[in-house]
Structure formats: structure tokens, C-alpha cells
Amino acid sequence: MSSLDNIPRKEKQFRNFTSNSLGLRGANEKVVGEIWNVLKAEREKRQAVKQEQMEKEKKKQQQEESQKVKEKKVASDDDESEDEVESKTKEPKTKNSDDIDPKRIKKVVKKALRKAPNRSMKIKELRKLLGDKLGVPKSEKKRLKDLIAKAPSIFKKDQIKVDGK
């Protein structure tokens, strides 16, 4: 029985099994007790081996994760040092209406209009929202106006309408 995978876990059920199925009753209770002790020891050994394997797997996973984190840190440190060198050599970039991707404008405008009541909003509100989402400072209102003016040309017909135009 000890070589099988399903070693009994509870003594009372095991004793009932031996007395009913194997006919070990009365004077044979000592034999049942000895068998139970052997099976119990075997089960504990298997549990210990299983627990050791689980601990080894956990340690292995933790080591792999720590290596990945270290690699990411090394890679990010390299990227940061390159970025620092580039930023020191180049002049700081200001956002320009030409630099902003029309697809991004379209996405932001659509999202804003979906959330708005009746799927419509004033151009001024849309311009403020677009400026916030795209990171264009408030001081560059002209660029925002240009972006909003270009917005209908980005969309297909009947997707967006600007009142008065």
C-alpha cells in the first residue's frame, strides 16, 4: 500500500476499512496499528519531499524574477544615461501643431464627444480638453485653435460637425 499514490490520511477510516474489507478485527488490532504507523510515516515522507520541491521551485522563480528586474534596471539605466546625454546636447523641444499626430487628435476628440451629453460640446470646451490631453500649454491658444480647425478634415464625412462652418 505504501507504494501507491493514494495513502490513507485518516486513521479511523483506515481502521474501518481494514476491519470490514480485510477482516482484521479483535486480536488483529495491533497489526492494524502497526500498518497505520508505517503508512503514516510514508505519507509524511512524501509530504516533506513535495514541500522541498515546492520550495525549490519558488526559489527558482524568485531568482528568475530578480534577474529580470536587474536586467530591466540595467537596460533602463542605459536608456536614461543616453537620454541625459541627448537632452544636454539638444535644445528642449516645444510642442508644435505639426508634431502632434492627427490620429491622436482624432482619438481624443472622439472620446471627449462620446462622454459629452448629446455627443456634442462647445468648441471652447473641446479645445481646452484637447490641450489638456495632448499636453499643449494654455499659452499656445492659437495652435489649439488650428488643431480644432483641422479636426473636421481628419474625420470622415458626417463623423463630426462644427456648427457655423
Summary of the structure (lengths in Angstrom):
residues: 165
radius of gyration: 36.7
end to end distance: 88.3
largest distance: 104.8
contacts: 346
relative contact order: 0.06
helix: 72%
strand: 0%
